[in-house]
Amino acid sequence: MSYATQRLEHPERQLESVVKKVDPLIIRAAKQIYRYYADSYAAQLPRPMGIAINRVDMTGKLIYSQLILLPQESFVPMELIELSDYH
């Protein structure tokens, strides 16, 4: 029996591949939700892992620990939200 080894990419390359796969509208909604969070609650709450965005109505929830998504939700990691040069 043989096992194929999977080549691990650098984190920067992994993030670039995620950026190419995520809809810009979802990222825009996640950034808007994060901006509201940062302006209102950032000093009181810990940093989230990311934001779960409902693709139907573009509402979102901050995710702090365990990630469980509904079928119509997409997860946007904080690294992608904080990436300032994404358009």
N, CA, C and O atoms as a GROMACS GRO file, in nm:
protein
  348
    1MET      N    1   0.084  -0.116   0.000
    1MET     CA    2   0.000   0.000   0.000
    1MET      C    3   0.089   0.123   0.000
    1MET      O    4   0.187   0.130   0.074
    2SER      N    5   0.056   0.219  -0.082
    2SER     CA    6   0.136   0.341  -0.087
    2SER      C    7   0.046   0.461  -0.057
    2SER      O    8  -0.073   0.462  -0.089
    3TYR      N    9   0.105   0.558   0.004
    3TYR     CA   10   0.034   0.681   0.037
    3TYR      C   11   0.097   0.796  -0.040
    3TYR      O   12   0.219   0.811  -0.045
    4ALA      N   13   0.013   0.876  -0.098
    4ALA     CA   14   0.063   0.994  -0.168
    4ALA      C   15   0.076   1.108  -0.068
    4ALA      O   16  -0.015   1.134   0.010
    5THR      N   17   0.188   1.173  -0.072
    5THR     CA   18   0.206   1.287   0.017
    5THR      C   19   0.151   1.412  -0.049
    5THR      O   20   0.164   1.431  -0.170
    6GLN      N   21   0.090   1.494   0.031
    6GLN     CA   22   0.033   1.618  -0.020
    6GLN      C   23   0.130   1.732   0.009
    6GLN      O   24   0.177   1.748   0.121
    7ARG      N   25   0.160   1.808  -0.094
    7ARG     CA   26   0.251   1.919  -0.080
    7ARG      C   27   0.183   2.034  -0.008
    7ARG      O   28   0.076   2.079  -0.051
    8LEU      N   29   0.242   2.082   0.099
    8LEU     CA   30   0.185   2.193   0.174
    8LEU      C   31   0.231   2.325   0.115
    8LEU      O   32   0.348   2.343   0.084
    9GLU      N   33   0.138   2.415   0.098
    9GLU     CA   34   0.170   2.546   0.044
    9GLU      C   35   0.201   2.642   0.158
    9GLU      O   36   0.171   2.616   0.274
   10HIS      N   37   0.262   2.752   0.122
   10HIS     CA   38   0.286   2.858   0.219
   10HIS      C   39   0.152   2.922   0.256
   10HIS      O   40   0.061   2.924   0.173
   11PRO      N   41   0.139   2.974   0.377
   11PRO     CA   42   0.012   3.037   0.417
   11PRO      C   43  -0.032   3.150   0.324
   11PRO      O   44  -0.151   3.169   0.302
   12GLU      N   45   0.064   3.226   0.270
   12GLU     CA   46   0.028   3.335   0.180
   12GLU      C   47  -0.038   3.281   0.053
   12GLU      O   48  -0.134   3.339   0.003
   13ARG      N   49   0.013   3.172   0.003
   13ARG     CA   50  -0.043   3.112  -0.119
   13ARG      C   51  -0.181   3.053  -0.091
   13ARG      O   52  -0.270   3.060  -0.175
   14GLN      N   53  -0.198   2.994   0.028
   14GLN     CA   54  -0.328   2.939   0.064
   14GLN      C   55  -0.431   3.051   0.072
   14GLN      O   56  -0.543   3.034   0.025
   15LEU      N   57  -0.394   3.164   0.130
   15LEU     CA   58  -0.487   3.276   0.140
   15LEU      C   59  -0.523   3.329   0.002
   15LEU      O   60  -0.638   3.365  -0.023
   16GLU      N   61  -0.425   3.336  -0.089
   16GLU     CA   62  -0.452   3.381  -0.225
   16GLU      C   63  -0.550   3.288  -0.295
   16GLU      O   64  -0.637   3.335  -0.369
   17SER      N   65  -0.539   3.157  -0.273
   17SER     CA   66  -0.631   3.064  -0.337
   17SER      C   67  -0.771   3.077  -0.278
   17SER      O   68  -0.870   3.058  -0.349
   18VAL      N   69  -0.782   3.109  -0.149
   18VAL     CA   70  -0.912   3.131  -0.088
   18VAL      C   71  -0.976   3.258  -0.143
   18VAL      O   72  -1.095   3.260  -0.170
   19VAL      N   73  -0.897   3.363  -0.160
   19VAL     CA   74  -0.947   3.490  -0.212
   19VAL      C   75  -1.008   3.470  -0.350
   19VAL      O   76  -1.112   3.529  -0.382
   20LYS      N   77  -0.947   3.387  -0.432
   20LYS     CA   78  -0.997   3.363  -0.568
   20LYS      C   79  -1.129   3.288  -0.567
   20LYS      O   80  -1.205   3.297  -0.664
   21LYS      N   81  -1.160   3.212  -0.459
   21LYS     CA   82  -1.278   3.129  -0.455
   21LYS      C   83  -1.397   3.195  -0.386
   21LYS      O   84  -1.510   3.148  -0.401
   22VAL      N   85  -1.377   3.303  -0.312
   22VAL     CA   86  -1.484   3.366  -0.236
   22VAL      C   87  -1.544   3.481  -0.316
   22VAL      O   88  -1.472   3.563  -0.373
   23ASP      N   89  -1.675   3.486  -0.317
   23ASP     CA   90  -1.748   3.590  -0.388
   23ASP      C   91  -1.717   3.727  -0.325
   23ASP      O   92  -1.724   3.741  -0.203
   24PRO      N   93  -1.683   3.827  -0.405
   24PRO     CA   94  -1.652   3.960  -0.351
   24PRO      C   95  -1.766   4.022  -0.270
   24PRO      O   96  -1.741   4.098  -0.177
   25LEU      N   97  -1.892   3.990  -0.303
   25LEU     CA   98  -2.004   4.043  -0.226
   25LEU      C   99  -2.005   3.986  -0.084
   25LEU      O  100  -2.040   4.056   0.011
   26ILE      N  101  -1.966   3.860  -0.070
   26ILE     CA  102  -1.960   3.798   0.061
   26ILE      C  103  -1.849   3.862   0.144
   26ILE      O  104  -1.867   3.888   0.263
   27ILE      N  105  -1.736   3.887   0.081
   27ILE     CA  106  -1.625   3.951   0.152
   27ILE      C  107  -1.664   4.093   0.192
   27ILE      O  108  -1.631   4.136   0.303
   28ARG      N  109  -1.731   4.165   0.106
   28ARG     CA  110  -1.774   4.301   0.138
   28ARG      C  111  -1.870   4.301   0.257
   28ARG      O  112  -1.858   4.385   0.346
   29ALA      N  113  -1.964   4.207   0.259
   29ALA     CA  114  -2.058   4.197   0.371
   29ALA      C  115  -1.984   4.163   0.500
   29ALA      O  116  -2.015   4.217   0.606
   30ALA      N  117  -1.887   4.072   0.492
   30ALA     CA  118  -1.809   4.034   0.611
   30ALA      C  119  -1.728   4.152   0.663
   30ALA      O  120  -1.719   4.172   0.784
   31LYS      N  121  -1.669   4.229   0.573
   31LYS     CA  122  -1.592   4.347   0.615
   31LYS      C  123  -1.682   4.450   0.682
   31LYS      O  124  -1.642   4.514   0.780
   32GLN      N  125  -1.801   4.467   0.629
   32GLN     CA  126  -1.894   4.564   0.688
   32GLN      C  127  -1.936   4.519   0.828
   32GLN      O  128  -1.942   4.602   0.920
   33ILE      N  129  -1.964   4.392   0.846
   33ILE     CA  130  -2.001   4.340   0.978
   33ILE      C  131  -1.883   4.352   1.074
   33ILE      O  132  -1.901   4.389   1.190
   34TYR      N  133  -1.763   4.320   1.027
   34TYR     CA  134  -1.645   4.331   1.112
   34TYR      C  135  -1.618   4.477   1.150
   34TYR      O  136  -1.579   4.505   1.263
   35ARG      N  137  -1.637   4.568   1.058
   35ARG     CA  138  -1.617   4.710   1.087
   35ARG      C  139  -1.711   4.757   1.197
   35ARG      O  140  -1.671   4.832   1.286
   36TYR      N  141  -1.837   4.712   1.192
   36TYR     CA  142  -1.933   4.746   1.297
   36TYR      C  143  -1.888   4.688   1.430
   36TYR      O  144  -1.893   4.756   1.533
   37TYR      N  145  -1.844   4.562   1.429
   37TYR     CA  146  -1.793   4.496   1.550
   37TYR      C  147  -1.673   4.572   1.606
   37TYR      O  148  -1.667   4.598   1.726
   38ALA      N  149  -1.578   4.608   1.521
   38ALA     CA  150  -1.456   4.676   1.566
   38ALA      C  151  -1.489   4.813   1.624
   38ALA      O  152  -1.429   4.853   1.724
   39ASP      N  153  -1.583   4.884   1.564
   39ASP     CA  154  -1.621   5.016   1.614
   39ASP      C  155  -1.698   5.009   1.745
   39ASP      O  156  -1.690   5.101   1.827
   40SER      N  157  -1.773   4.901   1.766
   40SER     CA  158  -1.863   4.894   1.881
   40SER      C  159  -1.813   4.809   1.997
   40SER      O  160  -1.824   4.850   2.113
   41TYR      N  161  -1.757   4.691   1.967
   41TYR     CA  162  -1.732   4.594   2.072
   41TYR      C  163  -1.590   4.539   2.080
   41TYR      O  164  -1.563   4.454   2.164
   42ALA      N  165  -1.501   4.584   1.999
   42ALA     CA  166  -1.367   4.522   1.991
   42ALA      C  167  -1.293   4.525   2.125
   42ALA      O  168  -1.218   4.433   2.155
   43ALA      N  169  -1.313   4.627   2.204
   43ALA     CA  170  -1.243   4.636   2.332
   43ALA      C  171  -1.300   4.540   2.436
   43ALA      O  172  -1.231   4.504   2.531
   44GLN      N  173  -1.425   4.498   2.419
   44GLN     CA  174  -1.492   4.414   2.517
   44GLN      C  175  -1.489   4.266   2.483
   44GLN      O  176  -1.494   4.182   2.573
   45LEU      N  177  -1.480   4.232   2.356
   45LEU     CA  178  -1.489   4.093   2.312
   45LEU      C  179  -1.356   4.046   2.253
   45LEU      O  180  -1.278   4.127   2.204
   46PRO      N  181  -1.330   3.915   2.257
   46PRO     CA  182  -1.206   3.864   2.195
   46PRO      C  183  -1.214   3.870   2.042
   46PRO      O  184  -1.321   3.889   1.984
   47ARG      N  185  -1.100   3.852   1.980
   47ARG     CA  186  -1.093   3.852   1.833
   47ARG      C  187  -1.160   3.726   1.779
   47ARG      O  188  -1.129   3.615   1.823
   48PRO      N  189  -1.253   3.741   1.684
   48PRO     CA  190  -1.319   3.622   1.629
   48PRO      C  191  -1.229   3.548   1.530
   48PRO      O  192  -1.130   3.602   1.480
   49MET      N  193  -1.265   3.422   1.503
   49MET     CA  194  -1.195   3.342   1.401
   49MET      C  195  -1.231   3.390   1.262
   49MET      O  196  -1.151   3.383   1.169
   50GLY      N  197  -1.354   3.437   1.249
   50GLY     CA  198  -1.404   3.482   1.120
   50GLY      C  199  -1.550   3.514   1.130
   50GLY      O  200  -1.604   3.528   1.240
   51ILE      N  201  -1.615   3.524   1.016
   51ILE     CA  202  -1.756   3.559   1.011
   51ILE      C  203  -1.828   3.462   0.918
   51ILE      O  204  -1.781   3.431   0.809
   52ALA      N  205  -1.944   3.414   0.964
   52ALA     CA  206  -2.030   3.329   0.881
   52ALA      C  207  -2.132   3.420   0.815
   52ALA      O  208  -2.209   3.488   0.884
   53ILE      N  209  -2.134   3.420   0.683
   53ILE     CA  210  -2.224   3.506   0.606
   53ILE      C  211  -2.334   3.421   0.542
   53ILE      O  212  -2.306   3.320   0.477
   54ASN      N  213  -2.458   3.463   0.561
   54ASN     CA  214  -2.571   3.399   0.496
   54ASN      C  215  -2.576   3.452   0.352
   54ASN      O  216  -2.592   3.573   0.332
   55ARG      N  217  -2.561   3.365   0.254
   55ARG     CA  218  -2.556   3.407   0.114
   55ARG      C  219  -2.691   3.455   0.060
   55ARG      O  220  -2.696   3.519  -0.044
   56VAL      N  221  -2.801   3.423   0.130
   56VAL     CA  222  -2.933   3.464   0.084
   56VAL      C  223  -2.960   3.610   0.115
   56VAL      O  224  -3.000   3.686   0.027
   57ASP      N  225  -2.936   3.652   0.240
   57ASP     CA  226  -2.968   3.790   0.278
   57ASP      C  227  -2.846   3.870   0.324
   57ASP      O  228  -2.861   3.984   0.369
   58MET      N  229  -2.727   3.813   0.312
   58MET     CA  230  -2.600   3.880   0.344
   58MET      C  231  -2.591   3.926   0.490
   58MET      O  232  -2.520   4.022   0.520
   59THR      N  233  -2.660   3.858   0.579
   59THR     CA  234  -2.642   3.883   0.722
   59THR      C  235  -2.526   3.796   0.769
   59THR      O  236  -2.490   3.700   0.703
   60GLY      N  237  -2.469   3.831   0.885
   60GLY     CA  238  -2.355   3.754   0.931
   60GLY      C  239  -2.348   3.742   1.081
   60GLY      O  240  -2.412   3.816   1.155
   61LYS      N  241  -2.266   3.643   1.126
   61LYS     CA  242  -2.244   3.619   1.267
   61LYS      C  243  -2.094   3.604   1.290
   61LYS      O  244  -2.024   3.541   1.210
   62LEU      N  245  -2.046   3.661   1.398
   62LEU     CA  246  -1.906   3.643   1.436
   62LEU      C  247  -1.889   3.501   1.488
   62LEU      O  248  -1.972   3.452   1.565
   63ILE      N  249  -1.780   3.436   1.448
   63ILE     CA  250  -1.751   3.300   1.492
   63ILE      C  251  -1.629   3.307   1.584
   63ILE      O  252  -1.523   3.357   1.544
   64TYR      N  253  -1.644   3.257   1.707
   64TYR     CA  254  -1.536   3.262   1.804
   64TYR      C  255  -1.470   3.127   1.828
   64TYR      O  256  -1.350   3.122   1.856
   65SER      N  257  -1.544   3.018   1.818
   65SER     CA  258  -1.482   2.888   1.849
   65SER      C  259  -1.520   2.785   1.744
   65SER      O  260  -1.461   2.782   1.636
   66GLN      N  261  -1.615   2.702   1.775
   66GLN     CA  262  -1.649   2.591   1.686
   66GLN      C  263  -1.725   2.642   1.565
   66GLN      O  264  -1.818   2.721   1.577
   67LEU      N  265  -1.686   2.595   1.449
   67LEU     CA  266  -1.745   2.640   1.323
   67LEU      C  267  -1.848   2.538   1.276
   67LEU      O  268  -1.813   2.427   1.236
   68ILE      N  269  -1.974   2.576   1.280
   68ILE     CA  270  -2.082   2.494   1.226
   68ILE      C  271  -2.162   2.584   1.133
   68ILE      O  272  -2.224   2.681   1.178
   69LEU      N  273  -2.160   2.552   1.006
   69LEU     CA  274  -2.229   2.636   0.907
   69LEU      C  275  -2.357   2.571   0.859
   69LEU      O  276  -2.366   2.449   0.846
   70LEU      N  277  -2.456   2.653   0.833
   70LEU     CA  278  -2.577   2.608   0.767
   70LEU      C  279  -2.549   2.598   0.617
   70LEU      O  280  -2.453   2.658   0.570
   71PRO      N  281  -2.630   2.525   0.542
   71PRO     CA  282  -2.603   2.508   0.398
   71PRO      C  283  -2.593   2.638   0.320
   71PRO      O  284  -2.520   2.644   0.221
   72GLN      N  285  -2.666   2.742   0.360
   72GLN     CA  286  -2.663   2.868   0.287
   72GLN      C  287  -2.558   2.966   0.338
   72GLN      O  288  -2.556   3.081   0.295
   73GLU      N  289  -2.471   2.923   0.430
   73GLU     CA  290  -2.370   3.011   0.487
   73GLU      C  291  -2.231   2.985   0.431
   73GLU      O  292  -2.198   2.872   0.393
   74SER      N  293  -2.151   3.090   0.427
   74SER     CA  294  -2.011   3.081   0.389
   74SER      C  295  -1.927   3.138   0.502
   74SER      O  296  -1.968   3.234   0.568
   75PHE      N  297  -1.810   3.079   0.525
   75PHE     CA  298  -1.720   3.127   0.629
   75PHE      C  299  -1.612   3.213   0.566
   75PHE      O  300  -1.550   3.174   0.467
   76VAL      N  301  -1.589   3.331   0.625
   76VAL     CA  302  -1.485   3.421   0.579
   76VAL      C  303  -1.387   3.437   0.696
   76VAL      O  304  -1.424   3.496   0.798
   77PRO      N  305  -1.264   3.386   0.684
   77PRO     CA  306  -1.168   3.397   0.794
   77PRO      C  307  -1.121   3.540   0.816
   77PRO      O  308  -1.124   3.622   0.723
   78MET      N  309  -1.078   3.570   0.938
   78MET     CA  310  -1.034   3.706   0.972
   78MET      C  311  -0.917   3.750   0.886
   78MET      O  312  -0.908   3.868   0.852
   79GLU      N  313  -0.828   3.660   0.849
   79GLU     CA  314  -0.714   3.696   0.766
   79GLU      C  315  -0.760   3.756   0.633
   79GLU      O  316  -0.699   3.851   0.582
   80LEU      N  317  -0.867   3.702   0.579
   80LEU     CA  318  -0.922   3.752   0.453
   80LEU      C  319  -0.993   3.886   0.472
   80LEU      O  320  -0.986   3.973   0.385
   81ILE      N  321  -1.060   3.901   0.584
   81ILE     CA  322  -1.129   4.027   0.613
   81ILE      C  323  -1.030   4.140   0.635
   81ILE      O  324  -1.052   4.252   0.591
   82GLU      N  325  -0.922   4.109   0.705
   82GLU     CA  326  -0.823   4.211   0.737
   82GLU      C  327  -0.728   4.242   0.621
   82GLU      O  328  -0.649   4.336   0.629
   83LEU      N  329  -0.735   4.165   0.517
   83LEU     CA  330  -0.653   4.188   0.399
   83LEU      C  331  -0.700   4.317   0.332
   83LEU      O  332  -0.809   4.320   0.274
   84SER      N  333  -0.620   4.422   0.341
   84SER     CA  334  -0.667   4.554   0.301
   84SER      C  335  -0.665   4.577   0.150
   84SER      O  336  -0.736   4.664   0.101
   85ASP      N  337  -0.587   4.503   0.076
   85ASP     CA  338  -0.571   4.529  -0.067
   85ASP      C  339  -0.667   4.449  -0.153
   85ASP      O  340  -0.659   4.458  -0.276
   86TYR      N  341  -0.758   4.372  -0.094
   86TYR     CA  342  -0.851   4.293  -0.173
   86TYR      C  343  -0.961   4.382  -0.228
   86TYR      O  344  -1.015   4.466  -0.157
   87HIS      N  345  -0.993   4.364  -0.355
   87HIS     CA  346  -1.099   4.444  -0.418
   87HIS      C  347  -1.204   4.353  -0.473
   87HIS      O  348  -1.303   4.400  -0.530
   0.00000   0.00000   0.00000
